[in-house]
Amino acid sequence: MKQDTHPKWFPECKVYFNGEVVMTTGATVKEMHVDVWSGSHPFFTGKSSFVDSAGRVEKFQRKFAGDYFSKGKKK
């Protein structure tokens, strides 16, 4: 069998959500920083939450601001 073909395995990988450790698991990295996990996802918690990744809401609001919809269709 070839040596050094498998990635390094970290059996105690820490998973961070909002700056705090929420769980540990085995992975190929020492730590993971996640935006959503089962403890914060509305499907599992029954509560709604708002996640804005990379300012997409602001981008949408800038794009469709003003009289965007009052302009006629371009032909």
N, C-alpha and C positions, 0 to 999 in steps of 0.2 A: 504494500500500500504506500502511496506517495505521502511524504511528510509535508506539513504546513499547507494542506489544501482546505482545511476547515477554518472558518473565522473563530476568533477568540470568543469564548462563551463566558458571560457574567451571570452566575446563578442568582445574584442578589441585586438585580437592576432595580433602581428606585424610580417610580413613576410620580412626577410632580404635576399638580394641578393648582393654579393660582398660588404658586410659591410654597406649597406644602406637600409632603409625601402622602399619597393616597393609597399606594399599594407597592408591593415588590413582586417581581417576576423574573424569570430567566430571559435573557436577551443577548444580542451581540454588541450592545452599548452599555456603558456604566449607568447612565441615567437618561430618562425621557421626560420631556416637557410637553404636555398635551393641552389642547384647548377644550376638548370635550371628553368626558369619560362616562361610564354608566351611572356614576353617582351624581352627575350633573345633567344628564340627558333627559329631556322632557318625557321621552317614552318610558323610562324606568322610574322617574320620580313623580310623574303626574303634574309637575309644575312647569310653567312655561319660563323660558329664559331667553335672553337676547345675546347672540354672539355676533359681533361685527368683526370680521376678519379683514384686515388690511384696508379699512375705511371704505368699504363697498357701499355703505348707505350714503355717505357723503358724496361719493362719486356719482351715484344714481341721482341724488338730489341736485347736484350741479348740472348734470346732463339734462334733466327734465325741468329745470327751474324756469320761471318766467312764463312766456307765452308759447312754449314749445308745442303744445297741443292745439293751440288756436291757429297755427300755420296750416295751410292747406297741404294736401298730399303732393309730393313731387312727382311729376310725370316724366 
